[in-house]
Amino acid sequence: MIKIPDTEDSSGMTGPPLVFEARALDLSRLPRIDSHLHTSWTDGKATVAETYQRAVELGLEVILYSEHSRKTSTDWFSRFAEEVRSLPAAPCRAYVGTEVKIESLDGEIDTIPAISDLCDFIMASVHRFPDGRGGAIPFGEVNPDEAVDREFALSWAALENPKIDILGHMFGMSYRRYKVTPPDEKIRALIARAAEYGVAVEVNSHYHPNPFQYIEWCREYDARITFGSNAHSLEKIGEIMRQLGAERAR
């Protein structure tokens, strides 16, 4: 399902890419995209239309509505997808996506065909640590020293899942919730595995303290890459592009 230039999405329409070959990127002219946007359909503050308008104002050319969903989200997801499909194809191309949690060490993800078949891209992220009994371990019961290993194991397993197009905010739980910096070798191992399975690595301005390092590692391992802001408000849309631009200007 990965979209590289001049491919079709699930609606049969062609459009500009959201995922790139890292080695082919011109770091002085990065693509104007945001692949991680949430709206008022779930926990975002702005509507689909408001989000699109802000993306246009910022000069973004491609966006992904990576709305949170679960297997039980069939009561609303088709209406969300239709709303995104109704947006203009220019000056900004909007894709339908979903961000789902990685459920197990078997690489299972929290979606079903009734939802995933409506999407152009499936993003899988570690949001909770499963307890092995169908539930999740309470955040406070996870030792921060164990968070990196748990997140690594879940991400490693999920990369084999053919349903996944994008690995969302790699080690985001470790960075943000547990304030632990994962060792370089674990990050590099996941990027190498993502390259092996053709899954794009999301470089995320909200979670990753050094996005250019992630870009360089993706280039080293010939991985696919995309760029997101984890935006839940209009103010955060395009944050990844602003961050990369500011870093590049130093």
C-alpha positions in Angstrom: 0.0 0.0 0.0 3.1 2.3 0.3 2.7 5.4 -2.0 5.8 6.5 -4.0 5.4 9.1 -6.8 2.7 8.6 -9.5 0.8 5.8 -7.7 -2.9 5.4 -7.1 -4.6 5.6 -3.7 -7.6 3.4 -2.7 -10.0 5.8 -4.4 -8.3 5.2 -7.7 -6.9 8.7 -7.8 -3.2 9.5 -8.5 -1.4 12.0 -6.5 1.9 13.3 -5.1 3.9 11.2 -2.7 3.8 11.1 1.0 6.5 8.5 1.4 10.0 8.9 0.0 13.2 7.0 -0.5 15.5 8.6 2.0 18.6 8.5 -0.2 16.8 10.3 -3.0 15.9 13.3 -0.7 17.4 16.7 -1.4 18.0 17.9 2.1 18.1 21.5 1.0 14.6 21.1 -0.5 12.6 18.8 1.6 9.0 18.0 0.6 6.3 20.2 2.0 4.3 17.5 3.8 2.7 16.5 7.1 1.9 12.9 7.6 0.5 13.0 11.1 -2.6 15.0 11.6 -5.5 14.4 14.0 -8.9 16.2 13.9 -12.1 16.6 15.9 -13.2 13.2 14.7 -11.1 11.9 17.6 -8.8 13.9 20.0 -7.9 16.8 17.7 -9.3 20.3 18.1 -9.9 21.3 14.5 -12.2 19.9 11.8 -11.1 18.2 8.6 -11.9 21.4 6.7 -10.1 23.7 9.1 -7.1 21.4 9.1 -7.0 21.4 5.3 -7.3 25.2 5.1 -4.4 25.7 7.5 -2.3 23.3 5.6 -2.9 25.3 2.4 -2.1 28.5 4.2 1.2 27.0 5.3 2.1 26.0 1.8 1.9 22.2 2.5 1.6 20.2 -0.7 0.6 16.8 0.8 -1.0 15.8 4.1 -2.2 12.6 5.8 -5.2 12.6 8.1 -3.8 9.9 10.4 -6.9 9.7 12.6 -6.9 7.4 15.6 -9.1 4.4 15.1 -9.7 1.0 16.6 -11.4 -2.2 15.5 -14.6 -0.8 17.0 -14.5 2.5 15.0 -16.7 1.3 12.1 -19.6 3.5 13.4 -17.8 6.7 12.2 -14.7 5.9 10.1 -16.4 5.7 6.7 -17.9 9.2 7.2 -14.5 10.5 8.2 -12.9 9.0 5.0 -15.6 10.4 2.8 -15.0 13.9 4.3 -11.3 13.7 3.5 -12.0 12.4 0.0 -14.2 15.4 -0.7 -11.4 17.9 -0.2 -9.8 19.5 -3.3 -6.9 17.7 -4.9 -5.0 21.0 -5.2 -3.2 23.0 -4.0 -2.8 20.4 -1.3 -3.4 16.7 -1.7 -5.0 15.0 1.3 -4.8 11.3 2.0 -7.0 9.2 4.2 -5.1 7.4 6.9 -5.3 6.0 10.4 -3.0 5.6 13.3 -3.5 2.4 15.2 -1.8 0.9 18.1 0.5 -2.2 18.0 -1.4 -4.8 20.1 1.1 -7.6 20.7 4.5 -9.1 20.3 3.1 -11.0 17.3 2.9 -7.7 15.4 -0.9 -7.5 15.5 -2.4 -4.0 15.1 -5.8 -2.6 16.2 -7.7 -2.5 12.9 -10.0 -4.5 10.6 -10.5 -4.5 6.8 -13.7 -2.5 7.2 -11.5 0.4 8.3 -8.1 -0.4 6.7 -9.6 -0.9 3.3 -10.7 2.7 3.3 -7.2 4.0 3.9 -4.4 5.1 1.7 -1.9 4.6 4.5 -1.9 2.7 7.8 0.4 4.0 10.5 1.2 1.8 13.4 2.5 3.2 16.7 3.3 2.0 20.2 0.8 3.7 22.5 0.5 1.1 25.3 2.4 -1.9 26.5 0.2 -5.0 26.3 0.0 -7.2 29.4 -0.4 -10.5 27.4 -4.0 -11.0 28.5 -5.7 -8.6 26.1 -5.2 -5.5 28.2 -2.5 -3.0 28.8 0.0 -2.4 31.6 -0.8 0.8 33.5 1.8 3.5 32.6 2.9 3.9 36.1 3.7 0.2 36.5 6.3 0.2 33.8 9.9 0.8 34.9 11.4 3.5 32.7 14.5 1.3 32.3 12.3 -1.3 30.7 10.3 1.0 28.4 12.9 1.1 25.6 13.1 -2.7 25.4 9.3 -3.1 25.5 8.8 -0.5 22.8 11.6 -2.0 20.7 10.1 -5.5 20.9 6.7 -4.3 19.8 8.0 -2.2 16.9 10.3 -5.0 15.8 7.4 -7.4 15.6 5.0 -5.0 13.9 7.4 -4.3 11.0 6.7 -7.8 9.6 3.0 -7.0 9.4 2.2 -6.4 5.7 -0.7 -4.2 6.6 1.6 -1.5 7.9 2.8 1.4 5.7 4.4 3.7 8.3 5.9 3.1 11.7 4.7 6.1 13.7 7.0 8.1 16.0 9.6 5.4 16.7 10.3 5.2 20.5 7.8 8.0 21.2 6.7 6.4 24.4 10.3 6.2 25.7 11.1 9.7 24.7 8.0 11.5 25.9 6.3 9.5 28.6 9.3 7.8 30.3 11.9 10.5 29.5 14.4 7.8 28.4 16.6 8.2 25.3 16.9 4.9 23.4 20.4 3.8 22.5 21.5 4.5 18.9 22.0 0.9 18.1 18.3 0.1 18.8 17.1 3.0 16.7 19.4 1.9 13.9 18.3 -1.7 14.2 14.6 -0.8 13.8 15.4 1.5 10.8 17.3 -1.3 9.1 14.4 -3.7 9.7 11.9 -1.1 8.4 14.0 -0.9 5.2 14.0 -4.7 4.9 10.2 -4.8 5.0 9.5 -1.6 3.1 7.9 0.2 5.9 8.4 4.0 6.1 9.9 5.5 9.2 8.1 8.6 10.4 10.3 11.4 11.5 8.2 13.3 14.0 8.7 16.8 15.4 6.8 16.1 18.6 8.7 13.1 19.6 12.2 13.1 18.0 14.7 15.5 19.5 17.1 15.2 16.6 15.1 14.6 13.4 18.1 15.1 11.1 19.9 12.2 12.8 16.9 10.0 12.0 17.0 11.2 8.4 20.7 10.3 8.1 20.1 6.9 9.5 17.3 6.3 7.1 19.6 7.3 4.3 22.3 5.0 5.6 20.0 2.0 5.6 18.2 3.0 2.4 14.9 3.2 4.2 11.7 4.9 3.3 10.8 8.0 5.2 7.9 10.4 5.9 7.6 13.5 8.1 4.9 14.2 10.6 4.0 16.7 13.4 1.5 14.7 15.6 -0.6 17.8 15.2 -3.8 17.9 17.4 -4.3 21.6 16.8 -4.0 24.1 14.0 -0.9 25.6 15.6 1.0 22.4 15.3 0.3 21.6 11.7 3.5 21.7 9.6 5.6 21.8 12.8 8.0 19.2 11.3 8.7 21.3 8.3 9.3 24.4 10.5 11.7 22.4 12.7 13.6 21.0 9.8 13.8 24.4 8.1 15.1 26.0 11.3 17.7 23.3 11.8 18.8 23.5 8.2 19.3 27.3 8.5 21.7 27.0 11.5 
